[in-house]
Amino acid sequence: MQTSPSVMTTLSGVLEKLRIRRQDNEFIMSENGFTPGNNKFYAPEDLTIIKTYRFEGESDPSDSSILYLIEAKDGLKGYSIDAYGVYSNHEADYDDFIRKIKVEDREDQVLFND
């Protein structure tokens, strides 16, 4: 019997799963690096992107977004969301910062296995 990986087709579906797993810390760009809002700041070398989810709006390109699932060296897991391309809602420093983070793509089954 062959099993298929769990498919999460909506941004809200992934965010809900993260909330249930208590991994719904939003990493926000600040002048000191990414912060989950608890007066803690992370440099790119302190973080790993463990999964990337892309969502495309069916009728409106401005609905297209990307969610980075991120793990900090101290074990904190969270996410950062950005829109694609010209619809990006972040400054150039966000793009530079996110490109410096190590990527270690892990399987959905491992991340969301109950």
KEKE-3310 file (N, C-alpha, C; in steps of 0.2 Angstrom, whole numbers, plus 5000, padded with zeros to 4 digits):
npx = (5004:5003:5007:5002:5009:5003:4993:4992:4983:4980:4984:4978:4975:4988:4993:4983:4986:4999:4996:4989:4999:5007:5017:5016:5023:5026:5039:5045:5052:5065:5075:5085:5086:5076:5062:5051:5043:5046:5056:5067:5080:5085:5098:5102:5111:5106:5095:5085:5077:5065:5054:5046:5031:5021:5008:4996:4985:4970:4962:4967:4983:4988:4985:4995:5007:5020:5025:5037:5043:5051:5065:5073:5090:5088:5077:5064:5050:5043:5035:5037:5029:5027:5023:5022:5035:5032:5022:5026:5027:5037:5052:5068:5078:5073:5072:5085:5089:5082:5087:5099:5097:5099:5094:5084:5076:5063:5052:5034:5027:5035:5035:5022:5017:5006)
npy = (4994:5011:5026:5043:5060:5071:5084:5101:5114:5127:5143:5146:5134:5128:5137:5135:5122:5124:5132:5123:5114:5122:5130:5142:5155:5170:5176:5191:5204:5215:5229:5223:5210:5194:5193:5185:5193:5193:5200:5194:5191:5186:5181:5178:5166:5160:5153:5141:5137:5126:5121:5126:5134:5137:5147:5150:5163:5159:5168:5180:5188:5195:5188:5178:5170:5166:5155:5153:5140:5140:5136:5140:5140:5138:5130:5135:5136:5143:5155:5164:5175:5180:5190:5185:5191:5207:5210:5209:5212:5217:5226:5228:5223:5212:5202:5200:5196:5184:5176:5173:5163:5147:5133:5118:5107:5098:5084:5084:5074:5072:5084:5087:5076:5067)
npz = (5000:4996:5002:5003:5004:5016:5011:5011:5006:5008:5014:5026:5031:5034:5043:5054:5057:5062:5073:5081:5084:5092:5086:5080:5080:5074:5065:5064:5054:5060:5064:5071:5067:5064:5074:5086:5093:5107:5113:5109:5097:5081:5071:5054:5054:5065:5062:5053:5038:5037:5030:5015:5009:4996:4990:4978:4972:4965:4956:4958:4957:4967:4978:4980:4989:5001:5013:5025:5035:5050:5060:5075:5083:5096:5097:5095:5085:5071:5059:5044:5033:5016:5002:4984:4973:4965:4973:4986:5003:5010:5015:5005:5014:5020:5011:5008:5021:5022:5012:5017:5027:5031:5022:5025:5019:5026:5026:5025:5032:5043:5049:5052:5057:5068)
capx = (5000:5007:5004:5004:5010:4998:4993:4989:4982:4978:4988:4975:4976:4995:4993:4979:4990:5005:4993:4988:5006:5010:5023:5013:5026:5027:5045:5044:5059:5066:5082:5090:5085:5070:5060:5045:5040:5047:5062:5072:5081:5089:5102:5101:5114:5103:5089:5085:5071:5064:5049:5043:5025:5019:5001:4994:4978:4967:4960:4971:4990:4990:4984:5000:5011:5025:5026:5043:5043:5058:5067:5079:5094:5086:5072:5058:5048:5038:5035:5037:5025:5028:5019:5027:5037:5030:5017:5030:5025:5043:5058:5073:5082:5069:5074:5092:5090:5079:5091:5105:5095:5101:5088:5085:5069:5060:5046:5028:5025:5039:5033:5015:5014:5003)
capy = (5000:5017:5032:5050:5065:5076:5090:5107:5118:5134:5146:5146:5127:5127:5141:5131:5116:5127:5134:5117:5111:5128:5132:5148:5161:5174:5179:5198:5208:5221:5231:5219:5203:5192:5192:5182:5198:5192:5204:5190:5193:5180:5183:5172:5160:5157:5150:5136:5136:5119:5120:5132:5133:5142:5148:5155:5165:5157:5173:5187:5187:5198:5183:5173:5171:5161:5154:5149:5137:5142:5134:5143:5136:5137:5125:5139:5135:5148:5156:5171:5175:5186:5189:5184:5196:5214:5211:5208:5218:5218:5229:5224:5220:5206:5198:5199:5192:5177:5172:5171:5158:5140:5129:5111:5105:5092:5081:5086:5069:5072:5090:5087:5069:5068)
capz = (5000:4995:5006:5000:5009:5018:5007:5014:5000:5009:5019:5033:5034:5037:5050:5059:5059:5066:5079:5085:5087:5096:5082:5077:5082:5068:5065:5060:5052:5064:5063:5075:5065:5065:5081:5087:5098:5114:5115:5107:5090:5078:5065:5049:5056:5071:5060:5048:5035:5037:5025:5012:5006:4991:4989:4972:4971:4959:4951:4959:4958:4973:4983:4980:4995:5003:5020:5027:5042:5052:5067:5078:5086:5103:5096:5094:5078:5069:5052:5041:5027:5011:4995:4979:4968:4965:4978:4992:5008:5014:5012:5002:5019:5022:5005:5009:5027:5021:5008:5021:5031:5029:5020:5026:5018:5029:5024:5028:5036:5049:5052:5054:5060:5075)
cpx = (5004:5003:5006:5005:5004:4998:4989:4989:4981:4983:4985:4975:4983:4995:4989:4983:4996:5002:4992:4994:5010:5017:5021:5016:5028:5034:5044:5051:5059:5073:5087:5089:5078:5068:5053:5041:5041:5054:5068:5073:5086:5092:5101:5105:5111:5097:5090:5078:5070:5058:5047:5036:5023:5012:5000:4987:4975:4965:4964:4978:4992:4989:4990:5005:5015:5025:5033:5042:5050:5059:5073:5083:5092:5079:5065:5057:5043:5038:5036:5033:5027:5024:5024:5029:5035:5025:5020:5028:5031:5048:5063:5078:5079:5072:5081:5093:5087:5083:5098:5104:5096:5094:5089:5078:5067:5054:5040:5026:5029:5037:5027:5012:5012:5005)
cpy = (5006:5023:5039:5055:5069:5082:5096:5112:5125:5136:5145:5139:5125:5131:5138:5125:5118:5129:5128:5114:5117:5130:5138:5155:5164:5178:5186:5201:5214:5223:5227:5211:5201:5191:5189:5187:5197:5195:5199:5191:5187:5183:5177:5166:5157:5153:5145:5136:5129:5117:5126:5130:5139:5142:5152:5156:5162:5162:5180:5186:5190:5193:5178:5175:5165:5161:5150:5147:5137:5139:5137:5138:5134:5132:5129:5138:5141:5149:5163:5170:5181:5184:5188:5191:5204:5215:5210:5214:5219:5223:5225:5220:5213:5201:5196:5194:5185:5173:5170:5165:5151:5137:5122:5108:5098:5090:5083:5081:5070:5079:5090:5080:5069:5062)
cpz = (5000:4999:5003:5005:5010:5014:5010:5008:5001:5015:5026:5036:5037:5043:5055:5062:5064:5073:5084:5088:5091:5092:5078:5079:5075:5069:5060:5060:5057:5062:5066:5072:5065:5073:5081:5092:5105:5117:5113:5100:5088:5072:5060:5051:5062:5069:5054:5045:5034:5032:5021:5008:5002:4990:4983:4972:4965:4954:4952:4961:4965:4979:4984:4986:4996:5010:5021:5034:5044:5059:5069:5082:5093:5103:5095:5086:5077:5061:5050:5034:5023:5005:4990:4975:4970:4971:4985:4997:5012:5011:5009:5008:5021:5017:5006:5015:5026:5017:5011:5026:5028:5028:5021:5025:5021:5026:5028:5033:5043:5052:5055:5056:5067:5079)
residu = (MET:GLN:THR:SER:PRO:SER:VAL:MET:THR:THR:LEU:SER:GLY:VAL:LEU:GLU:LYS:LEU:ARG:ILE:ARG:ARG:GLN:ASP:ASN:GLU:PHE:ILE:MET:SER:GLU:ASN:GLY:PHE:THR:PRO:GLY:ASN:ASN:LYS:PHE:TYR:ALA:PRO:GLU:ASP:LEU:THR:ILE:ILE:LYS:THR:TYR:ARG:PHE:GLU:GLY:GLU:SER:ASP:PRO:SER:ASP:SER:SER:ILE:LEU:TYR:LEU:ILE:GLU:ALA:LYS:ASP:GLY:LEU:LYS:GLY:TYR:SER:ILE:ASP:ALA:TYR:GLY:VAL:TYR:SER:ASN:HIS:GLU:ALA:ASP:TYR:ASP:ASP:PHE:ILE:ARG:LYS:ILE:LYS:VAL:GLU:ASP:ARG:GLU:ASP:GLN:VAL:LEU:PHE:ASN:ASP)
# end
